[in-house]
Amino acid sequence: MRILMTGGGTLGSVSPLLAIVPELIQSKDELFFIGTSHGAEEQLVSASGVSFYKIIAPKLRRYFSLRHLLIPFELTAGLIQSARLLRRLRPQAIVSAGGYVAFPVVLVGRLFGIPSILHQQDLRPGLTNKLLAPLAIKITVAFESSLSDYSAAKTSWIGNPVRDLSPTTNQIILNQSLPTVFIFGGGTGAQAINELVDAKLCKSANVIHITGRERGGKTINHPHYHSFEILGDAMAEAYAKADLVVCRAGLGTISELASLGMPAIIIPMPNTHQEDNAQLLKQKDAAIVLDQRGLTEVSFRGQIERLLTNVERRQQLTQAMGELLPTGANQLFIKTIHDCK
């Protein structure tokens, strides 16, 4: 089956699509990906073995911006580029998990009679998915409560696809006498979290820290501190070696934590859909949720150290996190796509 995936701008809309790529390749599907010309997705998509194509697409904002004046021109360019690519690639289905770049692709796909499948990760429907939902023949959602956001006739609850997190590397050498905390701020890092990490934390724990590119933070020289801009294939190794994770509340990250049953401290990005995701975790007692706006180096370090020394509490979080999402999302998502033949 010829399958066209589309998404990007941020990695959140790309992660569930890349998660099913190995299984689709194994089933002899032919895959293509349309993304943005400036997002972080090109490197990851190309590394997965999927052909990557770029188009211009207007970013759809919920607030007024002078950039809105460019929308007619960017949308026209994106529609023309999408039409050319769809004629060339001849996909049998278009699959998207959101991201503004998907809008012109799915719209042109509808005009060409190509079925589209949408996946909704977050609790709150994204603007792109809201606009494209009437054009899709099938919609899948990560959370049961999201079923009410779309037409019941074409929506199913599957959970959220996650990549294979079996460790294949052993490049992070840790002090085995100390617990390990794994800190990262999403696919591209988080400056606010980076600035909370200090050398004093390394006295009581190994620290694996993904900073992201050009995301600030301190220069820490300590034998227990292991800093990376990105980890790539070693991400699974970091999860496997961690006793505790500190991260943002993107649904891709939460899905990975749930699939592994990892105890976590969650710091949602303020004033975004991540706060909804984090609130659900708090209600389920599946993670410790902290407000970034009230954190200092001292309070941040204290939260981590208290949880690292409380084995019973970490076990409670592990169990609740593991029960957060249904299992088998990858297979259900792939079946939904193949059923569109």
Buried (B, 14 or more C-beta within 10 A) or exposed (E): BEBBBBBBBBBBBBBBBBBBBBBBBEEEBBBBBBBBEEBBBBEBBEEBEBEBBBBBBBBBEEEEEEEEEBBEEBBEBBBBBBBEBBEEBEBBBBBBBBBBBBBBBBBBBBEBEBBBBBBBBBBBBBBBBBBBBEBBBBBBBBBEEBBEBBEEEBBBBBBBBBBEBEBEBEEBEBEEEBBBBBBBBBBBBBEBBBBBBBBEBBEBBBBBBBBBEEBEBEEBEBEBBBBBEBBEEBBBBBBBBBBBBBBBBBBBBBBBBBBBBBBBBBBBBEEBBBBBBBBBBBEEEBBBBBEBEEBEBEEBBEBBBEBBEEEEEBEBBBEBBBEBBBEEBBEBBBEBBBEBE
